[in-house]
Amino acid sequence: MVVQSVSNAYLWFRIKTSTVNCQQSTVNYLCPMAEKEKLRLDKYLWAIRIFKTRTMAAAACDTGKVKQLGTSVKAAKSVTIGDEYEVKTEARKWVIKVTGLLASRQAYTEAIKYYLDITPEEEGDKLNFEASSFHTGKRQSKIGRPTKKQRRELDGFMDEDE
């Protein structure tokens, strides 16, 4: 009996604290952060899975690859809902709009709910064009190792000189 009442009290405490943290009158277990809490930009970019590590996200901010309204932002900048950021990664250029704050890294299916990808279609088309033109799957002629026929011709040419 005693154990049951202690666990019920703990459960009530958890429900009350989660309600207070999410600033809502009903219990909301899916609220990872309240809207008024501060969240660093590098941590947010890492949590929504744009960068693999938080260190990479901070380095991108420091080198000017993350911009807001055309100006570079620091990694320690606080993120608020509605902000728009331009992010350049190794793979592509992103233009994202913050729709929710996420402090901890979650699965990709959950993380995409906290931002809206508003990247122009030209960027995606440009990336597809570069990929298709660069990798043709064929060996370029007259470059690299000679074929068997070319080697025989070379051997015949070299033998004639002697």
Order of alpha helices (4+ residues) and beta strands (2+ residues): alpha-alpha-alpha-beta-beta-beta-beta-alpha-beta-alpha-alpha
